[in-house]
Structures are given as C-alpha cells and as structure tokens.
Amino acid sequence: MQNQRLPLRFVLIASSVVPIVGTVGLMSYLSSYSVRETLQLAAIASGSAISASILTAQWLSRLNLSPVSQPVSASTEADGQLSGGGLSNLSEPYIEERTRALVQANAEFEALFAAMDQLVFVYDRDGRHIKIPETSQKRILYHPDEKRLGKTLHEVFPSEVADQFLGYIQRALTLQETITVEYSLTLDGETTWSDASISPIDQNTAMWVARNVTDRKQTEQELQQKNKDLSLTLAELKTTQTKLIQSEKLAALGQLVAGVAHEMNTPLGAICSSVENVSTFFKHDLQQLPHVLHLLSAERRDDLFALLQRSQASLPSLSARSSREKRQLKRNLIQQLEQRQVTDADQVADTLMDIGIYENIASSDAILNDKHRDLILTMVYQLTSAQRSVQTIETAAMQTSKVVLALKTYARKDNESTMVKADVIAGIETTLMLYANKIKRGVNVVRDYEEVPLIRCCPDELNQVWANLIHNAIQAMDYTGTLTISTKVESAKAAGSSWVQVGITDTGTGIASDLHSRLFEPFFTTKPMGEGSGLGLSIVKKIIDKHEGAIAVHSIPGRTTFTVSLSI
C-alpha cells in the first residue's frame, strides 16, 4: 500500500476504538494497511478520550456499515450523513452490535499476534524501545518486555551489541529501506541465533522483527562438521587410491624385474669387457706405438694413419652386415690378396676384415708389400679395437641409461599428479624399453605412429596405462605374435573438439563378448590364479577418467584392440 494522508474520519474511528479493544487489537485489525499507517493510527488512538469513542460509536451506527471486515473507505455515504448532522438517529442496539463486532475482531487479531513465533519491537532513531507487541516468542529476549520499554539499546544490551543493533536501525532509517541481519546473543550461558528484518516506519521510527534460528544454525554447524568429516574421508580415500595405484604399479614392475635385470646385465657385461680391452691396450699395446712408428719410414707412417682412418669409416657398415655377407666378403678378399701374391693371404684377410678393410685393396698395396706389413696391420688392429671398445662402452652406457630412465619414469610417484604437456609416443617408447626382454622372445612390434601434438596430462600415470595394456597384450599372445601400437589425431567438427587416439592391438586369443562389460571392474580378471590382481584395468579406467578421456575395447578371435582417447 502506498503511503498517503489518512482521511480524518479514519483517524476518528481509530481514536474511538482504542479504549474498547486495546492498542494491539487495533493495530492487528488495521494490519491490512502498511506498517507506517498502522503505527500512526495506534499513536493517535492512545491519546483519544472516552468521549470521542462514544461520539464515534454513534457516528458508526448512523453510517449503517456492513460487517467489520468491510473497508472503511466504503463509508462515503455515511460521511454525507455526518455532514448533515444526523448523529441523533443512531440506535443504541446498533452501537452495541458494532462494538461487539470490533471486540471480537480485536480478540482474533490479538490471538493471531500471540501465535507469532517472532519478536516485534518498535525503536526510535536513538534505539529506544517504543513498543513491544505481545507474541509467543520469548526465547530470544535478552530482558523481559517490561524491563525494556522506554529504555535504549545501551540500557538493555552490552555496549558492543547495542552499538551493532543501533547501527542496523540507523542504517534502515537512513536508507529508508528494509535490511536483513543475523546475530547471536548469549542467554543463560547458551548462544542463541536470530535473524531480523529492520523496516522504517517513518523517518525516525523503525520496526524490528526477529526470528529464532538457533536450530537452523546448529543444523548448519552440524552440516559443516559433516562436510569437514566427508572432506577428510575423501582425502583419505584419495590417498588410499594413490597408494593402491602405486602398489599395482610396483607389482607390475616386480613382474618386469627379471627382464629388466637381463636388459641391464647385457650392456653392463659389454662395458666390463670393453673396459678390459681398453685397459690392456693402454698397458701393453700403446707402449709399442712409438717403437713401430720409429721403424717405419715417413711414407709408411702416413699409410698407417690413412689405413686407420679408412678402418674407422668402414667398420660401422661392416658391423651392420650379416654373418653370411661377411663370409662372402672375406672369400672375395682372399682372392684379391692371392691375385696380388700376398703371402699368408688367409691371416691377412682376417686382420683386414677385423679392421673393416674389405674393398679397394689396391690403395693398401704399399703396406701389404712392406717388410713391416704384419707390424703395421697389428698396430692398426689394436688401435681400432681400442676405439671399438670405447664406442661399445658408450653404446652400452646409453642403453643402460635408457633402462634406468624407464624404470625411474615408470616407478616415479607424483603425489600432486601435476598436469604438464607431454609426448604420448615418448611415454609408449619408455614402456616398450621396459618390456624389451619379453618382447624380443617372439613378439614383433609394429609402430604405426602418426605425428600427434603434446597433450596436457600426468605422464607417469599414462605410462602406467601403457605398461598395463602392453603387458596384457604380450600375455594374451603368450609372448609370441604381433603387437601393433598406433597413434593418430581424431576430431569431431560438429563439437569442435579433437583428441589423441592410441590403439594397442594384439594377436592373442581374444576376449569373450560377454566379459567386455566387466573388464574394468575392480578385482575382475580372466588370468589364472596368481597371475593377476584384477586391479590393472580398473586402475587404467580411473586414470583415463581422471584425464577426462575414454577407453574402449574391441575383440574378435585372434585380435583384440584397446583404444584410449585423450583430449588435446
């Protein structure tokens, strides 16, 4: 209802009714009007005289109103009668009837007010209690009503609380709008929570309606505690899951120990042998070099170093040839030496093959016909052998380093699971390095790699995915067959998205179609007892889900493909 100037006749009615029905009843009766209008009428009614009430009652009977619920504004006709001076025509029975109706309405509204579960206060701008209507809610009263009326907030509440409440009242009056606040008070040693609406009645008076929300606050606090407990439980579950993933990773690593040990022993053995050769060269053979060079003419010394350079250049290509090809090259070399009438052609051919000289023999005729031929060839062989040993050490060390790096990469535990840009193909190759010993028994690896971009992921977790899928594929083929690994980029133009797709295909017996839906269930396995925990594919699925990817399986007899899709 909009604020407007109240009609004089309405003010007179309110003033006359107060002595009969009471201030609160009148306020309730007029509750269909705005709060401001109601309070204005109540104030006027409190100061009215009993004589005005009688006069108004006579006037009401003259107006011939409908029942009490009829709006007062409908009395236009009665106003006309009043202006005509017809008050003497009002009957006493009618006055009594209207009075009883007003008393009944007042009682009803008093009962309604008493049933309210809120506290209502009226304050002035200084925080003084002007009015406290009677309600059922007493739990959140800091002091009884009779001790508050006429007193300021600072006379009722502690200073800090009073300052806070007064600030709310003055803010509502200044803004001339309703504000909502929540506060707590300590009553009898217990904390009681309330929320309140403070609404301006006029420029200097405000109504404060408070509701007890202690139960709600306690429920909220209980929910907060439960949420905290759930958060702790979730953190524990995540920690347990991380430990479970790490445990499965180490279990898979344990299955690789024998193969990894072999992969380590082979290059380490080569390193040890090569180190021994180099050590022998430095202790014995190298000491002969000055003596040999002293025996040779300057021309032969040049020929020796030229032959050494040819050896360094040709040895790699000779090493790449098969044993059968090497035998054929040696036979051809013996024939060439015999044609040149070189003595001990077989022994010379062996030495030349060892240093990688098997063609263009004519350029070495000067050495082959020199009296120090055997000394020169032996020295070149010793120098070449030392160089080969150093190269072997380098190659074996790199191989060992790759195995160690693969182990570190696979076994690494990243507690934070940090997402970084990583190369999927590099991760797959790291995993293949770990399975090299198992693969070389009888598995042919086909790498069908298309160029793919780096993706944001947890590399160590994806390496566990590749390790699990590759290990399963090798086992499914009983370590004999073809393992095909493919990578490519797929995209959906309609959705505007693209992803890296990795396919791992084996030529094993296949997986029965009725088992496909259970493959990713925890503890489900198709392997014999003792060969699997049933957690591998379940963990793979969790890792892929964490990366917001997808994994699918397609299997027919003799061919099974697991496809992993990861968003770019």
ZADOSE-523487 format. One line per 10 residues: number of its first residue (from 1); their letters; for each residue x, y, z of C-alpha. Coordinates in nm, 4 decimals. Layout:
BEGIN
NUM	A	X,Y,Z; ...
This chain:
BEGIN
1	MQNQRLPLRF	0.0000,0.0000,0.0000; 0.1370,0.3401,-0.0904; 0.1859,0.5976,0.1854; -0.0826,0.8667,0.1766; -0.2533,1.1171,0.4055; -0.5110,0.9296,0.6167; -0.8746,1.0522,0.5965; -0.9907,1.2399,0.9014; -1.2846,1.0047,0.9524; -1.0423,0.7067,0.9678
11	VLIASSVVPI	-0.8386,0.8781,1.2374; -1.1519,0.9445,1.4407; -1.2617,0.5826,1.4130; -0.9225,0.4561,1.5292; -0.9183,0.7033,1.8177; -1.2576,0.5942,1.9448; -1.1981,0.2186,1.9205; -0.8766,0.2093,2.1282; -1.0359,0.2242,2.4740; -1.2656,-0.0632,2.3824
21	VGTVGLMSYL	-1.0405,-0.3134,2.2019; -0.6912,-0.2148,2.3085; -0.3963,-0.0752,2.1112; -0.2601,-0.4093,1.9872; -0.6029,-0.5244,1.8720; -0.6498,-0.2095,1.6728; -0.3067,-0.2464,1.5159; -0.3898,-0.6009,1.4173; -0.7312,-0.5035,1.2861; -0.5714,-0.2447,1.0655
31	SSYSVRETLQ	-0.2861,-0.4779,0.9579; -0.4188,-0.4754,0.6047; -0.2672,-0.1269,0.5850; 0.1019,-0.0535,0.5813; 0.3057,-0.0728,0.8992; 0.3591,0.3017,0.8969; -0.0129,0.3784,0.8718; -0.0936,0.1275,1.1448; 0.1521,0.2777,1.3895; 0.0287,0.6284,1.3149
41	LAAIASGSAI	-0.3248,0.5241,1.3924; -0.2181,0.3449,1.7096; -0.0400,0.6557,1.8335; -0.3452,0.8697,1.7714; -0.5725,0.6108,1.9321; -0.3628,0.6019,2.2505; -0.4311,0.9727,2.3115; -0.8025,0.9779,2.2361; -1.0629,1.0418,2.5039; -1.3515,0.8151,2.6010
51	SASILTAQWL	-1.5986,1.0834,2.4877; -1.4565,1.0644,2.1370; -1.5183,0.6893,2.1423; -1.8877,0.7362,2.2279; -1.9300,1.0058,1.9651; -1.7652,0.7842,1.7027; -1.9805,0.4843,1.8009; -2.2951,0.6965,1.7453; -2.1490,0.8073,1.4165; -2.0800,0.4457,1.3118
61	SRLNLSPVSQ	-2.4423,0.3453,1.3673; -2.5508,0.6416,1.1574; -2.3183,0.5243,0.8764; -2.5040,0.1896,0.8524; -2.1737,-0.0035,0.7773; -2.1540,-0.3650,0.6656; -1.9727,-0.6214,0.8960; -1.6450,-0.5126,1.0499; -1.4281,-0.6577,0.7737; -1.5785,-0.4090,0.5221
71	PVSASTEADG	-1.3202,-0.1437,0.4253; -1.3667,0.1881,0.5952; -1.3275,0.3588,0.2597; -1.6775,0.2336,0.1712; -1.8385,0.4871,0.4054; -1.8753,0.7741,0.1635; -2.2463,0.7769,0.2134; -2.2040,0.7846,0.5905; -1.9821,1.0912,0.5548; -2.2686,1.2615,0.3853
81	QLSGGGLSNL	-2.4982,1.1722,0.6707; -2.2455,1.3003,0.9205; -2.2207,1.6307,0.7421; -2.5977,1.6518,0.7593; -2.5904,1.6321,1.1390; -2.7866,1.3064,1.1694; -2.5976,1.1526,1.4659; -2.9145,1.1507,1.6774; -3.0693,0.8846,1.4521; -2.8095,0.6141,1.5522
91	SEPYIEERTR	-2.9747,0.3437,1.7697; -2.8225,0.2034,2.0867; -2.8669,-0.1632,1.9741; -2.6741,-0.0923,1.6576; -2.3931,0.0690,1.8560; -2.3751,-0.2311,2.0866; -2.3682,-0.4705,1.7896; -2.0881,-0.2820,1.6196; -1.8950,-0.2635,1.9471; -1.9201,-0.6397,1.9991
101	ALVQANAEFE	-1.8002,-0.6946,1.6409; -1.4983,-0.4745,1.6995; -1.4173,-0.6503,2.0259; -1.4404,-0.9883,1.8523; -1.2134,-0.8716,1.5687; -0.9673,-0.7341,1.8215; -0.9608,-1.0666,2.0090; -0.8971,-1.2569,1.6879; -0.6064,-1.0357,1.5894; -0.4611,-1.0456,1.9398
111	ALFAAMDQLV	-0.4710,-1.4249,1.9240; -0.3046,-1.4160,1.5821; -0.0329,-1.1855,1.7117; 0.0197,-1.4035,2.0184; 0.0684,-1.7077,1.7955; 0.3543,-1.5450,1.6038; 0.6946,-1.7091,1.6517; 0.8743,-1.3781,1.6053; 0.9587,-1.0885,1.8291; 0.8450,-0.7436,1.7226
121	FVYDRDGRHI	0.9996,-0.4217,1.8529; 0.9487,-0.0600,1.7603; 1.2517,0.1673,1.8041; 1.3181,0.5334,1.7532; 1.6322,0.6662,1.5893; 1.8168,0.6650,1.9238; 1.7427,0.2980,1.9767; 1.4763,0.3482,2.2425; 1.2111,0.0773,2.2839; 0.8819,0.2459,2.1938
131	KIPETSQKRI	0.6577,-0.0586,2.1681; 0.6890,-0.4371,2.2138; 0.3733,-0.6171,2.0919; 0.2952,-0.9399,2.2777; 0.3984,-1.2582,2.0876; 0.4625,-1.6218,2.1774; 0.8361,-1.5996,2.1207; 1.0291,-1.5299,2.4398; 1.3417,-1.7482,2.3969; 1.5428,-1.4780,2.2309
141	LYHPDEKRLG	1.4531,-1.1949,2.4681; 1.7624,-1.0570,2.6351; 1.5408,-0.8981,2.9043; 1.1619,-0.9202,2.9686; 0.9333,-0.6733,2.7900; 0.8576,-0.4675,3.0991; 1.2278,-0.4018,3.1546; 1.2824,-0.2819,2.8002; 1.0001,-0.0397,2.7274; 1.1232,0.3158,2.7276
151	KTLHEVFPSE	1.4853,0.2110,2.7541; 1.7562,0.2475,2.4929; 1.9530,-0.0381,2.3471; 2.2561,0.0606,2.5535; 2.0486,0.0250,2.8717; 1.9483,-0.3297,2.7781; 2.2418,-0.4820,2.5917; 2.6194,-0.4823,2.6342; 2.7866,-0.1867,2.4672; 2.9233,-0.3780,2.1673
161	VADQFLGYIQ	2.5871,-0.5424,2.0959; 2.3985,-0.2163,2.1447; 2.6315,-0.0326,1.9051; 2.5792,-0.3044,1.6464; 2.1974,-0.3001,1.6785; 2.1784,0.0788,1.6771; 2.3862,0.0798,1.3597; 2.1324,-0.1512,1.1947; 1.8394,0.0727,1.2963; 2.0042,0.3945,1.1813
171	RALTLQETIT	2.1073,0.2335,0.8537; 1.7476,0.1270,0.7823; 1.6207,0.4754,0.8685; 1.8881,0.6481,0.6604; 1.8318,0.4279,0.3564; 1.4551,0.4157,0.4153; 1.4518,0.0505,0.3166; 1.4324,-0.2867,0.4875; 1.7597,-0.4524,0.5809; 1.8124,-0.8112,0.6951
181	VEYSLTLDGE	2.0722,-0.9092,0.9549; 2.1767,-1.2156,1.1510; 2.3177,-1.2017,1.5029; 2.3773,-1.4077,1.8150; 2.3186,-1.3405,2.1843; 2.4307,-1.5354,2.4888; 2.1259,-1.6169,2.7025; 2.1700,-1.8132,3.0255; 2.5082,-1.9359,2.9091; 2.3769,-2.0571,2.5717
191	TTWSDASISP	2.4284,-1.8945,2.2346; 2.1024,-1.8071,2.0621; 2.0938,-1.7063,1.6954; 1.8353,-1.4789,1.5365; 1.7764,-1.3205,1.2018; 1.5904,-0.9932,1.1825; 1.4298,-0.7562,0.9357; 1.4501,-0.3870,1.0231; 1.1976,-0.1740,0.8332; 1.1474,0.2031,0.8558
201	IDQNTAMWVA	0.8016,0.3205,0.9697; 0.8816,0.6859,0.9161; 1.1929,0.8996,0.9224; 1.2568,0.8388,1.2927; 1.0868,0.5086,1.3790; 1.1707,0.1542,1.2753; 1.0171,-0.1882,1.3322; 1.2455,-0.4798,1.4232; 1.1049,-0.8302,1.3564; 1.3309,-1.1085,1.4874
211	RNVTDRKQTE	1.3046,-1.4838,1.4453; 1.4860,-1.7528,1.6421; 1.7093,-1.9510,1.4035; 1.9218,-2.1315,1.6617; 1.8071,-2.4738,1.5436; 1.8929,-2.3842,1.1861; 2.2371,-2.2560,1.2839; 2.3035,-2.5700,1.4835; 2.1975,-2.7764,1.1838; 2.4260,-2.5701,0.9608
221	QELQQKNKDL	2.7153,-2.6197,1.2008; 2.6468,-2.9924,1.2103; 2.6393,-2.9977,0.8308; 2.9657,-2.8046,0.8177; 3.1221,-3.0566,1.0538; 2.9877,-3.3433,0.8462; 3.1214,-3.1785,0.5315; 3.4575,-3.1414,0.7027; 3.4480,-3.5075,0.8039; 3.3497,-3.6051,0.4500
231	SLTLAELKTT	3.6334,-3.3960,0.3099; 3.8777,-3.5735,0.5387; 3.7315,-3.9092,0.4376; 3.7573,-3.8139,0.0714; 4.1192,-3.7100,0.1203; 4.1893,-4.0428,0.2891; 4.0191,-4.2263,0.0036; 4.2277,-4.0364,-0.2495; 4.5415,-4.1190,-0.0539; 4.4381,-4.4838,-0.0402
241	QTKLIQSEKL	4.3648,-4.4808,-0.4119; 4.7048,-4.3274,-0.4831; 4.8714,-4.5933,-0.2706; 4.6697,-4.8622,-0.4464; 4.7757,-4.7322,-0.7870; 5.1361,-4.7157,-0.6733; 5.1100,-5.0675,-0.5304; 4.9741,-5.2002,-0.8587; 5.2474,-5.0147,-1.0432; 5.5173,-5.1706,-0.8265
251	AALGQLVAGV	5.3528,-5.5120,-0.8605; 5.3723,-5.4801,-1.2384; 5.7291,-5.3605,-1.2031; 5.8061,-5.6697,-0.9989; 5.6967,-5.8836,-1.2916; 5.9500,-5.6989,-1.5055; 6.2425,-5.7405,-1.2690; 6.3874,-6.0483,-1.4381; 6.3626,-5.8950,-1.7829; 6.4943,-5.5605,-1.6678
261	AHEMNTPLGA	6.7838,-5.7313,-1.4915; 6.8747,-5.9039,-1.8162; 6.8478,-5.5765,-2.0042; 7.0865,-5.4265,-1.7515; 7.3282,-5.7213,-1.7439; 7.3805,-5.7334,-2.1192; 7.5141,-5.3772,-2.1603; 7.6970,-5.3958,-1.8285; 7.8742,-5.7108,-1.9475; 7.9722,-5.5365,-2.2700
271	ICSSVENVST	8.1024,-5.2402,-2.0731; 8.3143,-5.4620,-1.8488; 8.4620,-5.6482,-2.1465; 8.5364,-5.3284,-2.3353; 8.6955,-5.1660,-2.0318; 8.9252,-5.4669,-2.0018; 9.0240,-5.4356,-2.3683; 9.0966,-5.0656,-2.3327; 9.2944,-5.1281,-2.0164; 9.5079,-5.3918,-2.1912
281	FFKHDLQQLP	9.5690,-5.1584,-2.4826; 9.6964,-4.8804,-2.2584; 9.9116,-5.1139,-2.0510; 10.0791,-5.3047,-2.3348; 9.9865,-5.2190,-2.6934; 10.0130,-4.8427,-2.6641; 10.3719,-4.8736,-2.5414; 10.4689,-5.0363,-2.8729; 10.3349,-4.7496,-3.0834; 10.6478,-4.5275,-3.0574
291	HVLHLLSAER	10.8694,-4.8246,-3.1458; 10.6581,-4.9103,-3.4522; 10.6499,-4.5518,-3.5713; 11.0280,-4.5312,-3.5295; 11.0774,-4.8369,-3.7545; 10.8587,-4.7025,-4.0327; 10.9546,-4.4512,-4.2911; 10.7650,-4.1277,-4.3063; 10.5712,-4.2571,-4.6083; 10.4685,-4.5780,-4.4278
301	RDDLFALLQR	10.3674,-4.3813,-4.1200; 10.1324,-4.1801,-4.3384; 9.9997,-4.5039,-4.4881; 9.9387,-4.6428,-4.1375; 9.7285,-4.3421,-4.0310; 9.5444,-4.3411,-4.3656; 9.4567,-4.7092,-4.3142; 9.3387,-4.6296,-3.9608; 9.1066,-4.3586,-4.0951; 8.9653,-4.5978,-4.3574
311	SQASLPSLSA	8.9044,-4.8515,-4.0822; 8.7101,-4.6018,-3.8707; 8.4956,-4.5086,-4.1691; 8.4133,-4.8611,-4.2915; 8.3685,-5.0554,-3.9649; 8.0118,-4.9334,-3.8934; 7.8842,-5.0514,-4.2324; 8.0612,-5.3854,-4.1940; 7.9091,-5.4367,-3.8480; 7.5635,-5.3942,-3.9959
321	RSSREKRQLK	7.6133,-5.6832,-4.2406; 7.5006,-6.0355,-4.1663; 7.7426,-6.3203,-4.0909; 7.6750,-6.4733,-4.4300; 7.7616,-6.1482,-4.6049; 8.0804,-6.1166,-4.4008; 8.1916,-6.4681,-4.5021; 8.1350,-6.3849,-4.8670; 8.3314,-6.0595,-4.8345; 8.6214,-6.2492,-4.6757
331	RNLIQQLEQR	8.6327,-6.5027,-4.9600; 8.6443,-6.2211,-5.2141; 8.9189,-6.0509,-5.0136; 9.1333,-6.3685,-5.0069; 9.1032,-6.3973,-5.3848; 9.2204,-6.0379,-5.4298; 9.5166,-6.0919,-5.1972; 9.6173,-6.4108,-5.3758; 9.5977,-6.2320,-5.7106; 9.8454,-5.9790,-5.5694
341	QVTDADQVAD	10.0641,-6.2632,-5.4467; 10.0343,-6.1529,-5.0856; 10.1789,-6.4143,-4.8544; 9.9631,-6.5649,-4.5780; 9.6518,-6.4384,-4.7557; 9.4137,-6.6075,-4.5078; 9.5699,-6.4456,-4.1990; 9.5994,-6.1059,-4.3684; 9.2332,-6.1309,-4.4789; 9.1256,-6.2000,-4.1189
351	TLMDIGIYEN	9.3133,-5.8942,-3.9954; 9.1789,-5.6717,-4.2736; 8.8211,-5.7867,-4.2049; 8.8696,-5.7170,-3.8342; 8.9669,-5.3589,-3.9104; 8.6912,-5.3179,-4.1707; 8.9041,-5.3218,-4.4864; 8.7423,-5.5456,-4.7491; 8.7412,-5.3438,-5.0690; 8.9699,-5.1109,-5.2678
361	IASSDAILND	9.2699,-5.3219,-5.1709; 9.4896,-5.1543,-5.4339; 9.5231,-4.8424,-5.2160; 9.6891,-5.0575,-4.9486; 9.9404,-5.2342,-5.1764; 10.2319,-5.0362,-5.0318; 10.1597,-5.1656,-4.6814; 10.0803,-5.5200,-4.7965; 10.4172,-5.5450,-4.9700; 10.6190,-5.3743,-4.6950
371	KHRDLILTMV	10.8519,-5.5826,-4.4809; 10.6808,-5.4381,-4.1697; 10.3332,-5.5341,-4.3021; 10.2344,-5.7520,-4.0053; 10.3571,-5.4925,-3.7556; 10.1589,-5.2165,-3.9279; 9.8387,-5.4254,-3.9555; 9.8656,-5.5391,-3.5932; 9.9085,-5.1831,-3.4692; 9.6084,-5.0639,-3.6754
381	YQLTSAQRSV	9.4053,-5.3558,-3.5371; 9.4993,-5.2703,-3.1788; 9.4137,-4.9048,-3.2237; 9.0864,-4.9952,-3.3967; 8.9971,-5.2436,-3.1231; 9.0549,-4.9819,-2.8559; 8.8337,-4.7395,-3.0432; 8.5639,-5.0047,-3.0885; 8.5766,-5.0789,-2.7176; 8.5232,-4.7114,-2.6363
391	QTIETAAMQT	8.2264,-4.7000,-2.8752; 8.0860,-5.0159,-2.7170; 8.1147,-4.8586,-2.3726; 7.9337,-4.5503,-2.4967; 7.6554,-4.7519,-2.6618; 7.6128,-4.9840,-2.3623; 7.6099,-4.6919,-2.1217; 7.3384,-4.5214,-2.3246; 7.1373,-4.8441,-2.3303; 7.1725,-4.8819,-1.9540
401	SKVVLALKTY	7.0806,-4.5191,-1.9044; 6.7631,-4.5682,-2.1069; 6.6620,-4.8682,-1.8975; 6.7304,-4.6807,-1.5733; 6.5387,-4.3779,-1.7007; 6.2477,-4.6002,-1.7998; 6.2467,-4.7557,-1.4532; 6.2595,-4.4166,-1.2842; 5.9863,-4.2790,-1.5072; 5.7602,-4.5769,-1.4500
411	ARKDNESTMV	5.8191,-4.6138,-1.0757; 5.8083,-4.2412,-1.0012; 5.5411,-4.1383,-0.7532; 5.3954,-3.7977,-0.8228; 5.1891,-3.7094,-0.5164; 5.0494,-3.3955,-0.6702; 4.9750,-3.5593,-1.0061; 5.0826,-3.2406,-1.1802; 4.9407,-3.1904,-1.5270; 5.2077,-3.0971,-1.7808
421	KADVIAGIET	5.2472,-3.1018,-2.1560; 5.3882,-3.4407,-2.2545; 5.4618,-3.6573,-2.5583; 5.2409,-3.9668,-2.5688; 5.4721,-4.1515,-2.8099; 5.7741,-4.0912,-2.5850; 5.5814,-4.2451,-2.2952; 5.4940,-4.5508,-2.5029; 5.8562,-4.5956,-2.6090; 5.9690,-4.5727,-2.2461
431	TLMLYANKIK	5.7301,-4.8556,-2.1615; 5.8468,-5.0659,-2.4559; 6.2019,-5.0262,-2.3277; 6.0986,-5.1920,-2.0006; 5.9391,-5.4817,-2.1862; 6.2257,-5.5234,-2.4353; 6.3360,-5.8559,-2.2903; 5.9844,-6.0025,-2.3009; 5.9145,-5.8610,-2.6445; 6.2284,-5.9895,-2.8162
441	RGVNVVRDYE	6.1428,-6.3515,-2.7339; 5.8893,-6.3736,-3.0120; 5.6831,-6.0570,-3.0290; 5.7002,-5.8426,-3.3389; 5.6296,-5.4796,-3.2522; 5.4686,-5.2715,-3.5268; 5.4825,-4.8980,-3.4624; 5.2111,-4.7214,-3.6603; 5.2778,-4.3738,-3.5285; 5.1225,-4.0655,-3.6816
451	EVPLIRCCPD	5.2520,-3.7317,-3.5589; 5.0434,-3.6161,-3.2630; 5.0642,-3.2953,-3.0563; 5.1665,-3.2745,-2.6938; 4.8767,-3.3188,-2.4536; 4.8220,-3.1944,-2.1002; 4.8444,-3.4972,-1.8723; 5.0178,-3.6726,-1.5827; 5.2954,-3.8541,-1.7771; 5.3771,-4.1079,-1.5061
461	ELNQVWANLI	5.0114,-4.2097,-1.4772; 4.9761,-4.2511,-1.8535; 5.2949,-4.4602,-1.8564; 5.1187,-4.6918,-1.6145; 4.8286,-4.7155,-1.8596; 5.0613,-4.8090,-2.1467; 5.2505,-5.0574,-1.9271; 4.9322,-5.2336,-1.8223; 4.7867,-5.2557,-2.1720; 5.1165,-5.3685,-2.3302
471	HNAIQAMDYT	5.1747,-5.6248,-2.0556; 4.8227,-5.7650,-2.1007; 4.8697,-5.7803,-2.4781; 5.2002,-5.9696,-2.4503; 5.0489,-6.2153,-2.2035; 4.7401,-6.2618,-2.4220; 4.9692,-6.3723,-2.7086; 5.1734,-6.5966,-2.4761; 5.4775,-6.3847,-2.5695; 5.4510,-6.4790,-2.9392
481	GTLTISTKVE	5.2693,-6.2729,-3.2005; 5.2359,-5.9203,-3.3337; 5.1888,-5.6167,-3.1121; 5.0657,-5.3138,-3.3064; 5.0717,-4.9715,-3.1443; 4.9139,-4.6819,-3.3328; 4.8691,-4.3124,-3.2634; 4.6606,-4.0605,-3.4533; 4.4530,-3.7464,-3.4113; 4.0749,-3.7688,-3.4329
491	SAKAAGSSWV	3.8346,-3.4760,-3.4359; 3.4643,-3.4018,-3.4316; 3.3910,-3.0967,-3.6424; 3.0391,-3.0573,-3.5057; 3.1619,-3.0459,-3.1469; 3.4773,-2.8539,-3.2348; 3.6930,-3.0933,-3.0327; 3.9893,-3.3182,-3.1102; 4.1787,-3.5875,-2.9273; 4.4808,-3.8171,-2.9479
501	QVGITDTGTG	4.3840,-4.1789,-3.0040; 4.6184,-4.4606,-2.9029; 4.5437,-4.8150,-3.0155; 4.7165,-5.1243,-2.8720; 4.6375,-5.4405,-3.0683; 4.7489,-5.7973,-3.0046; 4.7018,-6.1213,-3.1975; 4.6022,-6.3262,-2.8943; 4.3006,-6.5488,-2.8469; 4.0592,-6.2600,-2.7922
511	IASDLHSRLF	3.8127,-6.1782,-2.5149; 3.4613,-6.3225,-2.4989; 3.1994,-6.0563,-2.5730; 3.0040,-6.1292,-2.2537; 3.3100,-6.0287,-2.0496; 3.3613,-5.6868,-2.2096; 3.1299,-5.5094,-1.9649; 3.3218,-5.6483,-1.6653; 3.6779,-5.5866,-1.7805; 3.7123,-5.2611,-1.5872
521	EPFFTTKPMG	3.5553,-5.3878,-1.2647; 3.7914,-5.3983,-0.9640; 3.9329,-5.7454,-0.8926; 3.7900,-5.8953,-1.2133; 4.0464,-6.0918,-1.4136; 4.0497,-6.3572,-1.6839; 4.4017,-6.4667,-1.5925; 4.4809,-6.7850,-1.3986; 4.5073,-6.7661,-1.0199; 4.8231,-6.5900,-0.9102
531	EGSGLGLSIV	4.8873,-6.4109,-1.2414; 4.6801,-6.1020,-1.1829; 4.5166,-5.8968,-0.9088; 4.2247,-5.7812,-1.1210; 4.3086,-5.4189,-1.0457; 4.5094,-5.3337,-1.3568; 4.2307,-5.2364,-1.5958; 4.0267,-5.0849,-1.3121; 4.3159,-4.8510,-1.2329; 4.3641,-4.7821,-1.6047
541	KKIIDKHEGA	3.9983,-4.6754,-1.6252; 4.0332,-4.4456,-1.3230; 4.3429,-4.2812,-1.4712; 4.1726,-4.2286,-1.8071; 3.8622,-4.0884,-1.6351; 4.0839,-3.8502,-1.4382; 4.2209,-3.7230,-1.7700; 3.8619,-3.6824,-1.8976; 3.9376,-3.9397,-2.1651; 3.7804,-4.2659,-2.2750
551	IAVHSIPGRT	3.8891,-4.6265,-2.3170; 3.7171,-4.8872,-2.5305; 3.7817,-5.2493,-2.6230; 3.7053,-5.4383,-2.9423; 3.7842,-5.8061,-2.9607; 3.7335,-6.0907,-3.2020; 3.9049,-6.4300,-3.2021; 4.2696,-6.3666,-3.2884; 4.2612,-5.9884,-3.2455; 4.1984,-5.7545,-2.9521
561	TFTVSLSI	4.2327,-5.3762,-2.9548; 4.2205,-5.1375,-2.6614; 4.1668,-4.7784,-2.7744; 4.2490,-4.4842,-2.5477; 4.1254,-4.1356,-2.6396; 4.2763,-3.8299,-2.4690; 4.1596,-3.4740,-2.5236; 4.4067,-3.2333,-2.6816
